[in-house]
């Protein structure tokens, strides 16, 4: 089963780049959302990024995560 994944982050965030690498290695598709573009997102995610979110159940996976934790997360 495929879920729509959202990666919340900011430009020039090295941790966000690491998260993107994990998702790429896992052959997952996602779309990124720049939290700096909206005050509400910046407030919600500013100290937690990168954050991976599933749109089917709104579950969120905060950093730090690795390949194994992402695989567990998408199987929830």
Rosetta constraint file for C-alpha pairs under 8 A:
AtomPair CA 3 CA 54 HARMONIC 6.46 0.50
AtomPair CA 3 CA 55 HARMONIC 7.05 0.50
AtomPair CA 3 CA 56 HARMONIC 6.60 0.50
AtomPair CA 3 CA 74 HARMONIC 7.36 0.50
AtomPair CA 4 CA 29 HARMONIC 7.57 0.50
AtomPair CA 4 CA 30 HARMONIC 6.41 0.50
AtomPair CA 4 CA 54 HARMONIC 5.97 0.50
AtomPair CA 4 CA 55 HARMONIC 5.68 0.50
AtomPair CA 4 CA 56 HARMONIC 7.16 0.50
AtomPair CA 5 CA 29 HARMONIC 6.95 0.50
AtomPair CA 5 CA 30 HARMONIC 4.64 0.50
AtomPair CA 5 CA 31 HARMONIC 6.56 0.50
AtomPair CA 5 CA 52 HARMONIC 6.77 0.50
AtomPair CA 5 CA 53 HARMONIC 5.67 0.50
AtomPair CA 5 CA 54 HARMONIC 4.87 0.50
AtomPair CA 5 CA 55 HARMONIC 6.38 0.50
AtomPair CA 6 CA 30 HARMONIC 5.47 0.50
AtomPair CA 6 CA 31 HARMONIC 5.14 0.50
AtomPair CA 6 CA 32 HARMONIC 5.71 0.50
AtomPair CA 6 CA 33 HARMONIC 6.98 0.50
AtomPair CA 6 CA 52 HARMONIC 5.70 0.50
AtomPair CA 6 CA 53 HARMONIC 5.06 0.50
AtomPair CA 6 CA 54 HARMONIC 6.42 0.50
AtomPair CA 6 CA 55 HARMONIC 7.35 0.50
AtomPair CA 7 CA 30 HARMONIC 6.77 0.50
AtomPair CA 7 CA 31 HARMONIC 6.18 0.50
AtomPair CA 7 CA 32 HARMONIC 4.66 0.50
AtomPair CA 7 CA 33 HARMONIC 6.15 0.50
AtomPair CA 7 CA 50 HARMONIC 6.69 0.50
AtomPair CA 7 CA 51 HARMONIC 5.72 0.50
AtomPair CA 7 CA 52 HARMONIC 4.61 0.50
AtomPair CA 7 CA 53 HARMONIC 6.38 0.50
AtomPair CA 8 CA 32 HARMONIC 5.86 0.50
AtomPair CA 8 CA 33 HARMONIC 4.94 0.50
AtomPair CA 8 CA 34 HARMONIC 6.28 0.50
AtomPair CA 8 CA 35 HARMONIC 6.33 0.50
AtomPair CA 8 CA 45 HARMONIC 7.43 0.50
AtomPair CA 8 CA 49 HARMONIC 6.43 0.50
AtomPair CA 8 CA 50 HARMONIC 5.61 0.50
AtomPair CA 8 CA 51 HARMONIC 5.16 0.50
AtomPair CA 8 CA 52 HARMONIC 6.42 0.50
AtomPair CA 8 CA 53 HARMONIC 7.82 0.50
AtomPair CA 9 CA 13 HARMONIC 7.27 0.50
AtomPair CA 9 CA 16 HARMONIC 5.92 0.50
AtomPair CA 9 CA 32 HARMONIC 7.13 0.50
AtomPair CA 9 CA 33 HARMONIC 6.32 0.50
AtomPair CA 9 CA 34 HARMONIC 5.48 0.50
AtomPair CA 9 CA 35 HARMONIC 5.82 0.50
AtomPair CA 9 CA 45 HARMONIC 7.93 0.50
AtomPair CA 9 CA 49 HARMONIC 5.39 0.50
AtomPair CA 9 CA 50 HARMONIC 4.98 0.50
AtomPair CA 9 CA 51 HARMONIC 6.94 0.50
AtomPair CA 10 CA 16 HARMONIC 7.18 0.50
AtomPair CA 10 CA 33 HARMONIC 7.81 0.50
AtomPair CA 10 CA 34 HARMONIC 5.12 0.50
AtomPair CA 10 CA 35 HARMONIC 5.99 0.50
AtomPair CA 10 CA 36 HARMONIC 6.47 0.50
AtomPair CA 10 CA 49 HARMONIC 7.89 0.50
AtomPair CA 11 CA 34 HARMONIC 7.12 0.50
AtomPair CA 12 CA 17 HARMONIC 7.98 0.50
AtomPair CA 13 CA 17 HARMONIC 6.42 0.50
AtomPair CA 14 CA 18 HARMONIC 6.32 0.50
AtomPair CA 15 CA 19 HARMONIC 6.24 0.50
AtomPair CA 15 CA 49 HARMONIC 7.75 0.50
AtomPair CA 15 CA 50 HARMONIC 6.60 0.50
AtomPair CA 16 CA 20 HARMONIC 6.22 0.50
AtomPair CA 16 CA 49 HARMONIC 7.04 0.50
AtomPair CA 16 CA 50 HARMONIC 5.15 0.50
AtomPair CA 17 CA 21 HARMONIC 6.30 0.50
AtomPair CA 18 CA 22 HARMONIC 6.38 0.50
AtomPair CA 19 CA 23 HARMONIC 6.36 0.50
AtomPair CA 19 CA 50 HARMONIC 6.90 0.50
AtomPair CA 19 CA 65 HARMONIC 7.65 0.50
AtomPair CA 19 CA 66 HARMONIC 7.95 0.50
AtomPair CA 20 CA 24 HARMONIC 6.08 0.50
AtomPair CA 21 CA 25 HARMONIC 6.06 0.50
AtomPair CA 22 CA 26 HARMONIC 6.28 0.50
AtomPair CA 22 CA 66 HARMONIC 6.69 0.50
AtomPair CA 22 CA 67 HARMONIC 5.90 0.50
AtomPair CA 23 CA 27 HARMONIC 6.33 0.50
AtomPair CA 23 CA 28 HARMONIC 5.39 0.50
AtomPair CA 23 CA 29 HARMONIC 7.30 0.50
AtomPair CA 23 CA 30 HARMONIC 7.91 0.50
AtomPair CA 23 CA 67 HARMONIC 7.78 0.50
AtomPair CA 23 CA 70 HARMONIC 7.92 0.50
AtomPair CA 24 CA 28 HARMONIC 5.98 0.50
AtomPair CA 24 CA 29 HARMONIC 7.55 0.50
AtomPair CA 26 CA 67 HARMONIC 7.11 0.50
AtomPair CA 35 CA 39 HARMONIC 7.67 0.50
AtomPair CA 35 CA 41 HARMONIC 5.07 0.50
AtomPair CA 35 CA 42 HARMONIC 5.05 0.50
AtomPair CA 35 CA 45 HARMONIC 7.16 0.50
AtomPair CA 35 CA 46 HARMONIC 7.40 0.50
AtomPair CA 36 CA 41 HARMONIC 7.24 0.50
AtomPair CA 36 CA 42 HARMONIC 5.60 0.50
AtomPair CA 37 CA 41 HARMONIC 7.85 0.50
AtomPair CA 37 CA 42 HARMONIC 7.78 0.50
AtomPair CA 38 CA 42 HARMONIC 6.19 0.50
AtomPair CA 39 CA 43 HARMONIC 6.07 0.50
AtomPair CA 40 CA 44 HARMONIC 6.16 0.50
AtomPair CA 41 CA 45 HARMONIC 5.80 0.50
AtomPair CA 41 CA 46 HARMONIC 7.37 0.50
AtomPair CA 42 CA 46 HARMONIC 4.74 0.50
AtomPair CA 45 CA 49 HARMONIC 5.85 0.50
AtomPair CA 45 CA 51 HARMONIC 7.43 0.50
AtomPair CA 48 CA 62 HARMONIC 6.27 0.50
AtomPair CA 48 CA 63 HARMONIC 6.73 0.50
AtomPair CA 49 CA 62 HARMONIC 6.87 0.50
AtomPair CA 49 CA 63 HARMONIC 6.38 0.50
AtomPair CA 50 CA 62 HARMONIC 6.52 0.50
AtomPair CA 50 CA 63 HARMONIC 5.64 0.50
AtomPair CA 51 CA 60 HARMONIC 6.58 0.50
AtomPair CA 51 CA 61 HARMONIC 5.67 0.50
AtomPair CA 51 CA 62 HARMONIC 4.65 0.50
AtomPair CA 51 CA 63 HARMONIC 6.09 0.50
AtomPair CA 52 CA 60 HARMONIC 5.60 0.50
AtomPair CA 52 CA 61 HARMONIC 5.06 0.50
AtomPair CA 52 CA 62 HARMONIC 6.55 0.50
AtomPair CA 53 CA 58 HARMONIC 6.14 0.50
AtomPair CA 53 CA 59 HARMONIC 5.70 0.50
AtomPair CA 53 CA 60 HARMONIC 4.39 0.50
AtomPair CA 53 CA 61 HARMONIC 6.35 0.50
AtomPair CA 54 CA 58 HARMONIC 5.15 0.50
AtomPair CA 54 CA 59 HARMONIC 5.49 0.50
AtomPair CA 54 CA 60 HARMONIC 6.58 0.50
AtomPair CA 54 CA 74 HARMONIC 7.77 0.50
AtomPair CA 55 CA 59 HARMONIC 7.57 0.50
AtomPair CA 61 CA 65 HARMONIC 7.49 0.50
AtomPair CA 61 CA 70 HARMONIC 7.96 0.50
AtomPair CA 61 CA 73 HARMONIC 7.23 0.50
AtomPair CA 65 CA 69 HARMONIC 5.82 0.50
AtomPair CA 65 CA 70 HARMONIC 6.69 0.50
AtomPair CA 66 CA 70 HARMONIC 6.18 0.50
AtomPair CA 67 CA 71 HARMONIC 6.31 0.50
AtomPair CA 68 CA 72 HARMONIC 6.31 0.50
AtomPair CA 69 CA 73 HARMONIC 6.01 0.50
AtomPair CA 70 CA 74 HARMONIC 6.24 0.50
AtomPair CA 71 CA 75 HARMONIC 6.49 0.50
AtomPair CA 72 CA 76 HARMONIC 6.61 0.50
